[in-house]
Amino acid sequence: MKVTVLGAGRWASCIAFCLNRNKHDVLMWDLPPKGKEYNPLFINRKNEFMELPKGIELTHDLERAVNFGEVIVISILSQKLDEFMHSIKKIKGYQNKKYCLNMKGVECTTGRRLSEILLDNGVKKENIAVWVGPGHVQSIYAGQPTNMIISAYHEAYAKFLIKNFSKPNVLDIAYSSDIIGVEIGAAAKNVIGIAAGILEGSNMEQKKGPLMPASVKEIGMFIDALGGDPLTAQGLAFLGDFQATLFDHNSKNLTYGKAIVENKALSGNFLNYNIESVEGIKTAQALIKKMDEFNNRVNEEKQIKMPITMAVKDITTGKIAISKAGKYISAKITEAIELE
């Protein structure tokens, strides 16, 4: 079928590659270049991670891109989604298209999950799905198999996507009925990636072991409070993505956490990365905002705590001194383990 991929970053390029490999007709969209800022993918069909097959078409025309696909996959920076939807809303019939969000985050300013942003911008609930899970572009492009997950408000739509997007023994995609847990888990794993990087940079890698069950407990309780299934935190969207996020140095969040301790991140000198692409920074702030809103609605006995997420927020906003970052994360891991 015809599939549009809106976005042209490293993950969007990977998704376009996978869909083309599955024999779909793929059109990939990116913003027009500004001055000397251009996407090499749109110049020579290559980036630092991969080369696009000839069958993938490229365009800067957003209206054409939206009208092209039977399914529209969105893969952009999560904090830009609402602004982006304002542009899509100008296109006639946009609300009747089928969308699949292949991105991870929670809106910092409002605490909205990404699917909620689409709903608030007029997209029909039955036309919204999220596609997340472990994997790095380099590994997938090299043919290494992985498992991912798709969730949606309507089961039939999720299973339609799974049938068409899966490739056995390469990209095995499972279904989850818990869209709340899937979205929160996928976003939160980036926060935990920063925590892991801080531990690594502080020569406290042994603490990564306790970090895993502690964060699963913390995020599981948070998902439960929001109306999702706490067991989702043990699945592909969160725990299943830990190898790629907490241990693989292709992870920007892990690398950023380490750079904090090395005093290269908060000063703005972060390996020439666009700091906006480190999704865990804003996600930590968004999750704490969401926690505070929840706690303000319930009595003290039902209030929840997120010590690891709060620690990452405190460190990335400069509230905690860099010299204390490792020990601070370490203490909050112990606190999370003791949550009840």
C-alpha positions as CSV (number, residue, x, y, z in Angstrom):
1,M,0.0,0.0,0.0
2,K,1.0,3.7,-0.1
3,V,2.6,4.9,3.1
4,T,3.8,8.4,3.9
5,V,6.6,9.0,6.4
6,L,6.5,12.6,7.8
7,G,10.0,13.3,9.1
8,A,13.5,12.6,7.8
9,G,15.6,12.1,10.8
10,R,17.6,8.9,11.5
11,W,14.6,7.0,12.9
12,A,12.2,8.2,10.1
13,S,14.7,7.1,7.5
14,C,14.9,3.7,9.2
15,I,11.1,3.3,9.2
16,A,10.9,4.3,5.5
17,F,13.6,1.7,4.7
18,C,11.7,-1.0,6.6
19,L,8.4,-0.2,4.9
20,N,10.0,-0.1,1.5
21,R,11.6,-3.5,2.2
22,N,8.1,-4.8,2.9
23,K,7.1,-3.8,-0.6
24,H,5.1,-0.7,0.3
25,D,5.1,2.4,-1.9
26,V,6.8,4.9,0.4
27,L,6.9,8.7,0.2
28,M,9.1,10.5,2.7
29,W,8.6,14.2,3.6
30,D,11.0,16.8,5.2
31,L,10.9,20.5,5.7
32,P,12.4,22.5,2.8
33,P,16.1,23.5,3.5
34,K,16.9,26.8,5.1
35,G,20.0,28.5,3.8
36,K,23.0,26.1,4.5
37,E,20.8,23.9,6.6
38,Y,19.9,20.9,4.5
39,N,19.2,17.2,5.1
40,P,21.9,15.1,3.3
41,L,19.2,12.4,2.9
42,F,17.4,14.7,0.4
43,I,20.6,15.6,-1.4
44,N,22.4,12.2,-1.9
45,R,19.9,9.8,-0.3
46,K,22.3,9.0,2.5
47,N,22.9,9.9,6.1
48,E,25.5,8.8,8.5
49,F,23.5,5.6,9.3
50,M,22.1,4.3,6.0
51,E,21.3,4.7,2.3
52,L,17.8,4.9,1.1
53,P,16.6,2.5,-1.6
54,K,15.8,4.0,-5.0
55,G,12.1,3.1,-4.5
56,I,11.5,5.6,-1.8
57,E,10.3,9.0,-3.1
58,L,11.2,12.2,-1.4
59,T,9.3,15.5,-1.2
60,H,9.1,18.8,0.6
61,D,5.4,19.3,-0.3
62,L,3.4,18.6,2.9
63,E,0.0,18.6,1.2
64,R,1.2,16.1,-1.3
65,A,2.7,13.9,1.4
66,V,-0.5,13.9,3.5
67,N,-2.7,13.1,0.4
68,F,-0.4,10.3,-0.8
69,G,-0.5,7.7,2.0
70,E,-3.2,5.3,3.0
71,V,-1.3,5.4,6.3
72,I,0.7,8.4,7.5
73,V,3.6,7.6,9.8
74,I,4.9,10.6,11.9
75,S,8.4,10.5,13.1
76,I,9.6,13.9,14.3
77,L,10.7,15.5,17.6
78,S,7.9,14.8,20.1
79,Q,7.9,18.4,21.4
80,K,7.2,19.7,17.9
81,L,4.1,17.5,17.3
82,D,1.4,20.0,18.2
83,E,3.0,22.8,16.1
84,F,3.3,20.3,13.3
85,M,-0.3,19.3,13.5
86,H,-1.3,22.9,13.1
87,S,0.3,22.8,9.6
88,I,-1.4,19.5,8.8
89,K,-4.8,20.8,9.9
90,K,-4.7,23.3,6.9
91,I,-4.9,20.3,4.5
92,K,-8.4,19.3,3.5
93,G,-9.5,15.9,4.8
94,Y,-6.5,15.5,7.1
95,Q,-8.8,14.3,10.0
96,N,-9.9,11.3,8.0
97,K,-6.4,9.9,7.3
98,K,-4.9,7.0,9.3
99,Y,-2.0,8.0,11.5
100,C,0.8,6.0,13.2
101,L,3.1,7.8,15.6
102,N,6.6,6.4,15.5
103,M,8.0,8.6,18.1
104,K,8.4,8.8,21.9
105,G,7.7,11.5,24.4
106,V,5.2,13.5,26.5
107,E,4.5,17.1,25.8
108,C,6.5,19.2,28.2
109,T,4.1,22.2,28.4
110,T,0.9,20.3,28.9
111,G,1.7,16.7,29.9
112,R,-0.3,15.3,27.0
113,R,0.6,12.0,25.5
114,L,1.3,12.2,21.8
115,S,-1.9,10.4,20.8
116,E,-3.8,13.0,22.9
117,I,-2.2,15.8,20.8
118,L,-3.6,14.2,17.6
119,L,-7.0,13.8,19.3
120,D,-7.0,17.5,20.3
121,N,-6.1,18.4,16.7
122,G,-9.2,16.7,15.3
123,V,-7.9,13.3,14.3
124,K,-10.5,10.5,14.8
125,K,-9.7,8.1,17.6
126,E,-10.1,5.1,15.4
127,N,-7.4,6.5,13.1
128,I,-4.6,6.8,15.7
129,A,-1.9,4.2,16.5
130,V,1.5,4.3,18.2
131,W,4.5,2.1,17.1
132,V,7.4,1.8,19.5
133,G,10.0,-0.6,20.8
134,P,13.7,-1.4,20.9
135,G,16.1,-0.9,18.0
136,H,18.8,1.4,16.6
137,V,19.0,2.4,12.9
138,Q,22.4,0.9,12.5
139,S,21.3,-2.5,13.8
140,I,18.0,-2.7,11.8
141,Y,19.7,-1.5,8.6
142,A,22.3,-4.3,9.1
143,G,19.5,-6.8,9.2
144,Q,19.6,-7.6,12.9
145,P,16.1,-8.8,14.1
146,T,14.1,-7.0,16.7
147,N,10.6,-7.0,18.3
148,M,8.5,-3.9,18.5
149,I,4.9,-3.1,19.5
150,I,1.9,-1.3,18.1
151,S,-1.0,0.0,20.2
152,A,-4.1,1.9,19.2
153,Y,-7.5,3.1,20.5
154,H,-9.1,0.5,18.2
155,E,-7.7,-3.0,18.1
156,A,-8.6,-3.6,14.4
157,Y,-6.5,-0.7,13.3
158,A,-3.5,-1.8,15.3
159,K,-3.7,-5.4,13.9
160,F,-4.1,-4.0,10.4
161,L,-0.8,-2.2,10.8
162,I,0.9,-5.2,12.4
163,K,-0.1,-7.4,9.5
164,N,1.3,-4.9,6.9
165,F,4.4,-3.6,8.7
166,S,5.8,-6.8,10.3
167,K,8.5,-8.8,8.6
168,P,9.0,-12.2,10.4
169,N,12.5,-12.7,12.0
170,V,13.5,-9.2,11.1
171,L,10.8,-6.8,12.5
172,D,8.4,-8.8,14.6
173,I,5.6,-6.5,15.8
174,A,3.2,-7.4,18.7
175,Y,-0.1,-5.9,19.8
176,S,-0.9,-4.1,23.1
177,S,-4.3,-2.9,24.1
178,D,-2.8,-0.5,26.7
179,I,-2.1,2.6,24.7
180,I,-1.6,4.7,27.9
181,G,1.1,2.3,29.2
182,V,2.8,1.9,25.8
183,E,3.1,5.7,25.3
184,I,4.2,6.5,28.9
185,G,6.7,3.6,28.9
186,A,8.2,4.5,25.6
187,A,8.7,8.1,26.7
188,A,10.0,7.2,30.1
189,K,12.7,4.9,29.0
190,N,14.5,7.9,27.5
191,V,14.5,9.4,31.0
192,I,16.0,6.3,32.5
193,G,18.6,6.3,29.7
194,I,19.9,9.6,31.0
195,A,20.0,8.2,34.5
196,A,22.0,5.3,33.2
197,G,24.5,7.6,31.5
198,I,24.9,9.6,34.7
199,L,25.8,6.4,36.5
200,E,28.2,5.3,33.8
201,G,29.9,8.7,33.8
202,S,30.2,8.6,37.6
203,N,31.9,5.1,37.5
204,M,28.8,3.6,39.1
205,E,27.8,1.2,36.4
206,Q,27.0,-1.5,38.9
207,K,24.0,0.6,39.8
208,K,22.5,0.0,36.4
209,G,21.4,-3.4,37.6
210,P,19.2,-1.9,40.4
211,L,18.2,0.9,38.1
212,M,16.2,-1.5,35.9
213,P,13.8,-3.1,38.5
214,A,13.6,0.2,40.4
215,S,12.5,2.1,37.3
216,V,10.1,-0.6,36.2
217,K,8.4,-0.4,39.6
218,E,8.3,3.5,39.5
219,I,6.9,3.7,36.0
220,G,4.6,0.8,36.4
221,M,3.0,2.5,39.4
222,F,2.8,5.7,37.4
223,I,1.1,4.0,34.5
224,D,-1.4,2.4,36.9
225,A,-2.3,5.8,38.4
226,L,-3.0,7.1,34.9
227,G,-5.4,4.2,34.1
228,G,-3.0,1.9,32.2
229,D,-1.8,-1.6,33.0
230,P,1.3,-1.5,35.3
231,L,2.6,-4.7,33.7
232,T,3.1,-2.8,30.5
233,A,6.3,-1.4,32.1
234,Q,7.7,-4.9,31.9
235,G,7.1,-5.1,28.1
236,L,8.7,-3.9,24.9
237,A,7.8,-0.2,25.2
238,F,9.8,0.2,28.5
239,L,11.9,-2.7,29.9
240,G,12.3,-4.3,26.5
241,D,14.0,-1.2,25.2
242,F,16.6,-1.0,28.0
243,Q,19.4,-2.7,26.1
244,A,19.2,-0.1,23.4
245,T,18.8,2.8,25.7
246,L,20.7,2.0,28.9
247,F,23.7,0.0,27.4
248,D,24.1,0.8,23.7
249,H,26.1,4.0,23.1
250,N,24.1,4.7,20.0
251,S,21.6,6.0,22.5
252,K,21.6,9.8,22.7
253,N,20.0,9.7,26.1
254,L,22.7,7.5,27.6
255,T,25.4,9.5,25.9
256,Y,23.9,12.7,27.2
257,G,23.7,11.5,30.7
258,K,27.4,10.6,30.6
259,A,28.2,13.9,29.1
260,I,26.5,15.7,32.0
261,V,29.0,14.2,34.5
262,E,31.8,15.1,32.1
263,N,30.5,18.6,32.2
264,K,29.9,18.7,28.4
265,A,26.2,18.6,28.3
266,L,24.7,21.3,30.5
267,S,27.2,23.8,29.1
268,G,25.8,23.1,25.7
269,N,28.8,21.2,24.3
270,F,27.2,17.8,23.6
271,L,29.0,16.1,20.7
272,N,27.5,18.4,18.1
273,Y,24.0,16.8,18.7
274,N,20.9,18.9,18.5
275,I,19.9,19.0,22.2
276,E,16.2,18.8,21.2
277,S,16.8,15.2,20.0
278,V,17.6,14.1,23.5
279,E,14.0,13.3,24.2
280,G,14.5,12.3,27.9
281,I,15.2,15.9,29.0
282,K,11.8,17.4,28.2
283,T,10.1,14.1,29.0
284,A,11.3,14.1,32.6
285,Q,9.8,17.5,33.0
286,A,6.5,16.4,31.4
287,L,6.2,13.3,33.5
288,I,6.7,15.2,36.7
289,K,4.1,17.8,35.6
290,K,1.7,14.9,35.0
291,M,2.6,13.4,38.4
292,D,1.9,16.8,40.1
293,E,-1.4,17.2,38.4
294,F,-2.4,13.7,39.5
295,N,-1.3,14.2,43.1
296,N,-3.3,17.5,43.2
297,R,-6.5,15.6,42.4
298,V,-6.2,12.8,45.0
299,N,-5.8,12.5,48.7
300,E,-2.4,12.0,50.3
301,E,-2.7,8.2,50.6
302,K,-3.2,7.8,46.8
303,Q,-0.4,10.2,45.8
304,I,2.5,8.7,43.8
305,K,6.2,9.4,43.8
306,M,8.7,9.2,40.9
307,P,12.1,9.6,42.6
308,I,14.3,8.6,39.6
309,T,12.4,10.7,37.1
310,M,12.5,13.6,39.5
311,A,16.3,13.2,40.0
312,V,16.8,13.3,36.2
313,K,14.7,16.5,36.0
314,D,16.6,18.1,38.9
315,I,20.0,17.3,37.3
316,T,19.1,18.3,33.7
317,T,17.6,21.6,34.9
318,G,20.7,22.4,36.9
319,K,19.1,22.1,40.3
320,I,21.6,19.5,41.5
321,A,25.3,20.1,41.1
322,I,27.1,17.9,38.5
323,S,29.5,16.7,41.2
324,K,26.6,15.2,43.1
325,A,24.7,13.8,40.1
326,G,25.8,10.1,40.4
327,K,25.2,9.8,44.1
328,Y,21.9,11.6,43.8
329,I,20.7,9.1,41.1
330,S,22.0,6.2,43.2
331,A,20.0,7.3,46.3
332,K,16.8,7.8,44.3
333,I,17.2,4.2,42.9
334,T,17.1,2.9,46.5
335,E,14.0,5.2,47.1
336,A,12.2,3.8,44.0
337,I,12.9,0.2,45.1
338,E,11.2,0.9,48.4
339,L,8.1,2.5,46.8
340,E,4.8,1.0,48.0
